[in-house]
Amino acid sequence: MHSNEKDTKNLTELLSKLQTLYHQKKEQLEVLHLEIEELRSILASLNTLISTKSFLSADQLYSEKEKHSDDYFKEDVSQEEFKGTNVKRKIFSEDKNEEELLICVLNFYDYQKVNIKFIDPEIRAIKETNENFMNIFLRGALIKIKERTPNLNISYDFYRDTKFIEYININNLTSIKDYDLITEKVRELLFNQLDKSS
């Protein structure tokens, strides 16, 4: 009889522990379920945001990440769909004797506006009247683009009270290929300036 009572007591304690453990695990599962739902919601929001920014679903982006970035820009996509986009590019010095320095940042906003910022404009010493500036950048890029895009316009912001260009602002650009040409010619211009100053 005592043995039966002892067994029953042990079994009752075991049952109680198992029930407690079961309820704890169930609560943990409910918390995990809520966290999973919250993560799913965040992932869906991010997926929508990425899709809006890149015109591809996030899944497509992952599978096509090896593709060149130009593939994401199609000429026949409406201007409205590009609102809020920005293609940023940076140009660094290529001096082998010192570490690479950031010398220029280009931003292509809304598939329409280009903003070019020269870092340390007094060192870059780029002026509207520079022969390099006129030959490489204006003739090599902007005049060619303007032939295809007549409403293209350009303005400059100068560094403090100098004639050195700090910012170049280009409006009404409509092609990633034209942005590529601008980037290429800005790089060429900067490296020509570096060669002249060294």
Residue frames as qw, qx, qy, qz and C-alpha x, y, z in Angstrom:
[[0.000, 0.885, 0.466, 0.000, 0.00, 0.00, 0.00],
 [0.310, -0.802, 0.113, 0.498, 2.78, 2.36, 0.92],
 [0.439, -0.133, 0.605, 0.650, 4.56, 1.47, -2.28],
 [0.236, 0.623, 0.658, 0.351, 1.45, 2.26, -4.32],
 [0.127, -0.941, -0.246, 0.194, 1.02, 5.61, -2.57],
 [0.407, -0.601, 0.337, 0.600, 4.69, 6.43, -3.16],
 [0.398, 0.160, 0.682, 0.592, 4.38, 5.50, -6.86],
 [0.109, 0.808, 0.556, 0.160, 1.22, 7.55, -7.20],
 [0.250, -0.887, -0.036, 0.387, 2.91, 10.52, -5.53],
 [0.429, -0.356, 0.510, 0.655, 5.93, 10.21, -7.83],
 [0.306, 0.411, 0.710, 0.483, 3.71, 9.91, -10.89],
 [0.019, -0.906, -0.418, 0.063, 1.64, 12.91, -9.77],
 [0.311, -0.762, 0.184, 0.538, 4.81, 15.02, -9.33],
 [0.405, -0.077, 0.656, 0.632, 6.08, 13.87, -12.71],
 [0.208, 0.668, 0.660, 0.274, 2.72, 14.72, -14.31],
 [0.132, -0.930, -0.206, 0.275, 2.77, 18.15, -12.66],
 [0.366, -0.556, 0.398, 0.631, 6.33, 18.81, -13.92],
 [0.353, 0.194, 0.733, 0.548, 5.41, 17.64, -17.43],
 [0.106, 0.824, 0.551, 0.076, 2.29, 19.82, -17.45],
 [0.225, -0.863, 0.027, 0.451, 4.32, 22.82, -16.28],
 [0.385, -0.318, 0.585, 0.639, 6.95, 22.13, -18.95],
 [0.310, 0.479, 0.740, 0.357, 4.24, 21.63, -21.59],
 [0.026, 0.923, 0.373, -0.087, 2.62, 24.97, -20.74],
 [0.306, -0.725, 0.253, 0.563, 6.01, 26.75, -20.70],
 [0.376, -0.054, 0.699, 0.606, 6.86, 25.33, -24.13],
 [0.221, 0.682, 0.668, 0.199, 3.41, 26.22, -25.42],
 [0.091, -0.935, -0.136, 0.314, 3.86, 29.81, -24.23],
 [0.359, -0.511, 0.481, 0.615, 7.33, 29.92, -25.81],
 [0.363, 0.278, 0.757, 0.467, 5.82, 28.64, -29.07],
 [0.116, 0.865, 0.488, -0.010, 3.16, 31.34, -28.95],
 [0.211, -0.843, 0.149, 0.473, 5.82, 34.00, -28.38],
 [0.391, -0.228, 0.669, 0.589, 7.89, 32.53, -31.25],
 [0.321, 0.564, 0.714, 0.263, 4.81, 32.47, -33.46],
 [0.018, 0.951, 0.231, -0.206, 4.20, 36.18, -32.73],
 [0.302, -0.675, 0.404, 0.538, 7.88, 36.97, -33.42],
 [0.428, 0.091, 0.757, 0.486, 7.73, 34.96, -36.68],
 [0.241, 0.784, 0.563, 0.099, 4.62, 36.88, -37.76],
 [0.115, -0.927, 0.029, 0.357, 6.34, 40.16, -36.92],
 [0.385, -0.420, 0.605, 0.556, 9.46, 39.10, -38.89],
 [0.410, 0.401, 0.744, 0.344, 7.26, 38.00, -41.80],
 [0.127, 0.923, 0.350, -0.093, 5.60, 41.42, -41.77],
 [0.229, -0.803, 0.299, 0.462, 8.99, 43.20, -41.71],
 [0.449, -0.115, 0.732, 0.499, 10.28, 40.98, -44.55],
 [0.350, 0.658, 0.639, 0.190, 7.17, 41.75, -46.61],
 [0.001, 0.964, 0.095, -0.249, 7.68, 45.49, -46.03],
 [0.339, -0.608, 0.515, 0.500, 11.35, 45.24, -47.00],
 [0.483, 0.195, 0.761, 0.386, 10.49, 43.19, -50.05],
 [0.259, 0.853, 0.451, 0.035, 8.00, 45.86, -51.15],
 [0.151, -0.912, 0.154, 0.349, 10.54, 48.62, -50.50],
 [0.430, -0.357, 0.663, 0.498, 13.30, 46.80, -52.41],
 [0.453, 0.456, 0.712, 0.281, 10.91, 46.05, -55.26],
 [0.153, 0.948, 0.255, -0.112, 9.90, 49.70, -55.46],
 [0.228, -0.824, 0.343, 0.390, 13.51, 50.84, -55.43],
 [0.282, -0.404, 0.759, 0.425, 14.85, 48.32, -57.91],
 [0.654, 0.329, -0.244, -0.636, 11.85, 47.23, -60.00],
 [0.591, 0.122, -0.794, -0.069, 12.59, 43.59, -59.12],
 [0.789, -0.560, -0.129, -0.219, 11.32, 41.50, -56.22],
 [0.355, -0.745, 0.557, -0.093, 13.87, 40.88, -53.47],
 [0.862, -0.053, 0.501, 0.053, 13.99, 37.18, -54.45],
 [0.721, 0.651, 0.112, 0.208, 14.87, 38.14, -58.02],
 [0.034, 0.923, -0.346, 0.166, 17.52, 40.52, -56.70],
 [0.636, -0.519, 0.571, -0.004, 19.19, 37.77, -54.70],
 [0.847, 0.181, 0.474, 0.162, 19.24, 35.40, -57.67],
 [0.592, 0.708, 0.159, 0.351, 20.43, 38.09, -60.08],
 [0.375, -0.887, 0.076, 0.257, 22.95, 39.85, -57.83],
 [0.636, -0.210, 0.449, 0.592, 25.78, 38.91, -60.19],
 [0.435, 0.704, 0.439, 0.350, 24.12, 40.88, -62.98],
 [0.322, 0.134, -0.009, 0.937, 25.53, 44.27, -63.88],
 [0.050, 0.491, 0.516, -0.700, 23.62, 47.10, -62.20],
 [0.207, 0.247, -0.337, -0.885, 22.76, 48.60, -65.60],
 [0.194, -0.195, -0.907, -0.319, 20.48, 45.62, -66.25],
 [0.068, -0.519, -0.735, 0.431, 18.09, 46.99, -63.63],
 [0.143, 0.581, 0.080, -0.798, 17.47, 50.14, -65.63],
 [0.427, 0.403, 0.731, 0.346, 15.21, 49.83, -68.61],
 [0.087, -0.012, 0.211, 0.974, 14.72, 52.73, -70.98],
 [0.307, -0.372, -0.583, -0.653, 10.98, 52.09, -71.35],
 [0.352, -0.495, -0.705, 0.365, 10.09, 52.29, -67.63],
 [0.036, -0.867, -0.302, -0.394, 7.96, 55.34, -66.83],
 [0.211, 0.537, -0.349, 0.738, 9.60, 58.28, -65.04],
 [0.610, -0.561, 0.065, -0.556, 7.14, 57.96, -62.14],
 [0.962, -0.188, -0.197, 0.025, 8.51, 54.51, -61.25],
 [0.671, 0.277, -0.321, 0.609, 11.99, 55.92, -60.72],
 [0.267, -0.794, 0.090, -0.539, 10.92, 58.41, -58.00],
 [0.705, -0.639, 0.255, -0.170, 13.07, 57.95, -54.91],
 [0.951, 0.091, 0.017, 0.294, 15.89, 56.04, -56.62],
 [0.061, -0.925, 0.364, 0.095, 19.55, 56.96, -56.36],
 [0.931, 0.193, -0.067, 0.301, 22.56, 55.42, -58.09],
 [0.288, -0.915, 0.265, 0.092, 25.63, 56.54, -56.15],
 [0.873, 0.300, -0.115, 0.366, 29.17, 56.22, -57.48],
 [0.427, -0.854, 0.187, 0.231, 32.47, 57.17, -55.87],
 [0.710, 0.603, -0.216, 0.292, 35.78, 57.96, -57.51],
 [0.695, -0.657, 0.130, 0.262, 39.02, 57.39, -55.63],
 [0.150, 0.841, -0.490, -0.173, 42.53, 58.58, -56.41],
 [0.986, 0.142, -0.064, 0.063, 44.82, 55.96, -57.91],
 [0.096, 0.826, -0.513, 0.212, 48.09, 57.19, -56.43],
 [0.882, 0.013, -0.459, 0.108, 50.26, 54.12, -55.82],
 [0.373, 0.333, -0.524, 0.689, 52.43, 55.96, -53.28],
 [0.234, -0.118, 0.512, -0.818, 49.58, 56.68, -50.87],
 [0.237, 0.322, 0.893, -0.206, 46.29, 55.14, -49.79],
 [0.057, 0.486, 0.643, 0.589, 43.25, 55.67, -51.99],
 [0.036, 0.295, 0.367, -0.882, 41.45, 58.93, -51.29],
 [0.278, 0.686, 0.672, -0.007, 37.85, 59.73, -52.12],
 [0.223, -0.176, 0.191, 0.940, 37.97, 62.56, -54.65],
 [0.356, 0.004, -0.300, -0.885, 34.44, 62.67, -56.10],
 [0.293, 0.267, 0.868, -0.299, 30.89, 61.44, -55.42],
 [0.276, -0.020, -0.498, -0.822, 28.22, 61.18, -58.13],
 [0.337, 0.285, 0.782, -0.440, 24.51, 60.69, -57.42],
 [0.192, -0.113, -0.643, -0.732, 21.85, 59.95, -60.05],
 [0.263, 0.212, 0.652, -0.679, 18.49, 60.83, -58.48],
 [0.568, 0.484, 0.433, -0.504, 15.07, 59.74, -59.79],
 [0.630, 0.257, 0.602, 0.418, 16.66, 58.65, -63.09],
 [0.248, 0.884, 0.329, 0.220, 16.70, 62.35, -63.96],
 [0.079, -0.965, 0.192, -0.159, 19.11, 64.47, -61.91],
 [0.832, 0.091, -0.281, 0.469, 22.87, 64.09, -61.52],
 [0.291, -0.939, 0.155, -0.098, 24.75, 65.74, -58.68],
 [0.809, 0.255, -0.280, 0.449, 28.57, 65.63, -58.85],
 [0.415, -0.904, 0.101, -0.034, 30.52, 66.67, -55.75],
 [0.639, 0.494, -0.415, 0.420, 34.27, 67.24, -55.92],
 [0.724, -0.623, -0.173, 0.242, 35.99, 66.54, -52.61],
 [0.481, -0.552, 0.142, 0.667, 38.55, 69.25, -51.71],
 [0.540, 0.773, 0.312, 0.114, 37.64, 71.43, -54.71],
 [0.028, -0.948, 0.281, 0.146, 40.55, 73.79, -54.08],
 [0.491, -0.415, 0.716, 0.272, 42.93, 70.84, -54.60],
 [0.630, 0.404, 0.641, 0.171, 41.05, 69.52, -57.67],
 [0.088, -0.521, 0.195, 0.826, 41.18, 73.08, -59.10],
 [0.291, 0.389, 0.769, 0.414, 38.48, 72.46, -61.74],
 [0.142, 0.489, 0.113, -0.853, 37.18, 75.64, -63.40],
 [0.634, 0.626, 0.382, -0.244, 34.66, 76.23, -66.20],
 [0.385, 0.862, -0.263, -0.196, 37.45, 77.70, -68.30],
 [0.515, -0.447, 0.708, 0.185, 39.93, 74.81, -67.81],
 [0.417, 0.426, -0.629, -0.500, 40.96, 73.32, -71.14],
 [0.070, 0.049, -0.994, 0.075, 40.64, 69.80, -69.67],
 [0.319, 0.353, 0.654, -0.588, 37.17, 70.57, -68.34],
 [0.512, 0.536, -0.076, -0.667, 35.96, 71.87, -71.70],
 [0.403, 0.405, -0.741, -0.353, 37.57, 69.12, -73.82],
 [0.133, 0.040, -0.981, 0.134, 37.04, 66.07, -71.61],
 [0.148, 0.350, 0.778, -0.501, 33.81, 66.81, -69.76],
 [0.399, 0.548, 0.155, -0.719, 31.84, 69.33, -71.82],
 [0.486, 0.474, -0.516, -0.522, 32.77, 68.13, -75.33],
 [0.184, 0.216, -0.958, -0.025, 33.37, 64.51, -74.34],
 [0.006, -0.314, -0.913, 0.259, 30.10, 64.03, -72.46],
 [0.183, 0.544, 0.489, -0.657, 27.62, 66.87, -72.06],
 [0.310, 0.456, -0.315, -0.773, 27.51, 68.21, -75.62],
 [0.212, 0.057, -0.920, -0.325, 27.02, 64.66, -76.95],
 [0.004, 0.387, 0.867, -0.315, 24.23, 64.00, -74.46],
 [0.211, 0.528, 0.222, -0.792, 22.58, 67.37, -75.19],
 [0.253, 0.226, -0.637, -0.692, 22.34, 66.41, -78.88],
 [0.298, -0.221, -0.914, -0.165, 20.12, 63.48, -77.83],
 [0.293, -0.653, -0.645, 0.267, 18.44, 65.29, -74.91],
 [0.221, 0.587, 0.142, 0.766, 17.85, 68.95, -75.89],
 [0.413, -0.799, -0.118, -0.422, 16.26, 69.94, -72.54],
 [0.788, -0.215, -0.318, 0.481, 19.36, 68.85, -70.58],
 [0.026, 0.906, -0.106, 0.408, 20.65, 71.66, -68.38],
 [0.752, -0.061, -0.388, 0.529, 23.66, 72.17, -66.16],
 [0.186, -0.919, 0.069, -0.341, 24.56, 74.46, -63.27],
 [0.633, 0.205, -0.521, 0.535, 27.58, 74.87, -61.00],
 [0.518, -0.851, -0.069, -0.047, 28.13, 75.63, -57.33],
 [0.504, 0.622, -0.394, 0.451, 31.52, 77.16, -56.64],
 [0.708, -0.311, -0.462, 0.434, 33.76, 76.61, -53.64],
 [0.333, -0.628, -0.263, 0.652, 33.49, 79.56, -51.28],
 [0.225, 0.884, 0.024, -0.410, 34.57, 82.74, -53.08],
 [0.322, -0.397, 0.685, 0.520, 36.69, 80.97, -55.69],
 [0.596, 0.410, -0.340, -0.601, 36.16, 79.93, -59.32],
 [0.056, 0.207, -0.977, -0.015, 36.74, 76.28, -58.39],
 [0.680, -0.174, -0.399, -0.590, 33.73, 74.06, -59.07],
 [0.295, -0.242, 0.807, -0.451, 32.50, 72.16, -55.99],
 [0.541, 0.300, 0.746, -0.246, 29.22, 70.81, -57.40],
 [0.192, 0.101, -0.598, -0.772, 27.94, 70.14, -60.90],
 [0.483, 0.302, 0.659, -0.491, 24.17, 69.76, -61.15],
 [0.133, 0.083, -0.722, -0.674, 22.67, 68.19, -64.28],
 [0.524, 0.264, 0.534, -0.609, 18.91, 68.03, -64.86],
 [0.746, 0.460, 0.024, -0.481, 16.70, 66.11, -67.31],
 [0.092, 0.413, -0.885, -0.192, 19.10, 63.22, -67.90],
 [0.827, 0.038, 0.075, -0.556, 17.07, 60.20, -69.02],
 [0.898, 0.268, -0.349, -0.034, 19.53, 57.35, -69.58],
 [0.792, -0.546, 0.229, 0.150, 21.78, 55.22, -67.38],
 [0.800, 0.267, 0.178, 0.507, 24.17, 55.01, -70.37],
 [0.186, 0.826, -0.017, 0.532, 24.51, 58.80, -70.33],
 [0.582, -0.776, 0.190, -0.150, 25.20, 58.60, -66.57],
 [0.909, -0.122, 0.206, 0.342, 27.91, 56.02, -67.36],
 [0.565, 0.581, 0.090, 0.579, 29.45, 58.43, -69.89],
 [0.187, -0.892, 0.093, -0.401, 29.36, 61.30, -67.38],
 [0.797, -0.566, 0.205, 0.053, 31.01, 59.08, -64.73],
 [0.857, 0.153, 0.181, 0.457, 33.70, 57.98, -67.18],
 [0.378, 0.705, 0.043, 0.599, 34.48, 61.57, -68.25],
 [0.418, -0.860, 0.131, -0.263, 34.52, 62.90, -64.67],
 [0.881, -0.349, 0.213, 0.238, 37.01, 60.14, -63.80],
 [0.712, 0.387, 0.162, 0.563, 39.13, 61.02, -66.85],
 [0.040, 0.876, 0.005, 0.480, 38.99, 64.72, -65.99],
 [0.619, -0.761, 0.167, -0.096, 40.04, 64.12, -62.38],
 [0.878, -0.184, 0.243, 0.368, 42.94, 61.84, -63.30],
 [0.527, 0.616, 0.114, 0.575, 44.12, 64.37, -65.90],
 [0.213, -0.898, 0.084, -0.375, 44.05, 67.04, -63.19],
 [0.812, -0.540, 0.198, 0.102, 45.97, 64.73, -60.83],
 [0.823, 0.194, 0.176, 0.504, 48.62, 64.12, -63.50],
 [0.263, 0.795, 0.041, 0.545, 48.97, 67.87, -64.07],
 [0.410, -0.847, 0.153, -0.301, 49.38, 68.63, -60.36],
 [0.882, -0.390, 0.198, 0.177, 51.90, 65.84, -59.67]]
